[in-house]
Amino acid sequence: VYFRQTYIQVIDYLNSIKCHNGYAIDTAFDDLPKRIHLQTYLVEPNLVHHIGLYSRLRHMYINPYLLD
């Protein structure tokens, strides 16, 4: 979750990186705060529901019944 004021920074960062085998978009998002010096916050309880069915890190489809 990013604030509206940081969208341009996030878009510029994503346009500047190259994902490859071993450096998936998930990892790039994990690197984002330290690369562009964003303040991070922990939100509890988790308000985000993962909807991805393909794991780029595991190179496989995920059983959607296991996500909840």
Phi, psi and omega in degrees: 000127180234148177288153180305323183294341183259359183305316181298318178298318180295315180297315179299318179298312182296326177288340184268345184263160175237116176277150180203177179301120183099348177221080183278168180301327177300316179292321178299319177294325177294327180281341186309308184302318182282332181287323181247016174057053176266140172286133179251155180226149176258126180252123178232136355291166180301122182260001184249133177253121181288126182248358182291137178255350179242128178263115176287336179284324181261352180055048180203161174278145182256136177295117184297339180285347179269353185281336181257000000 
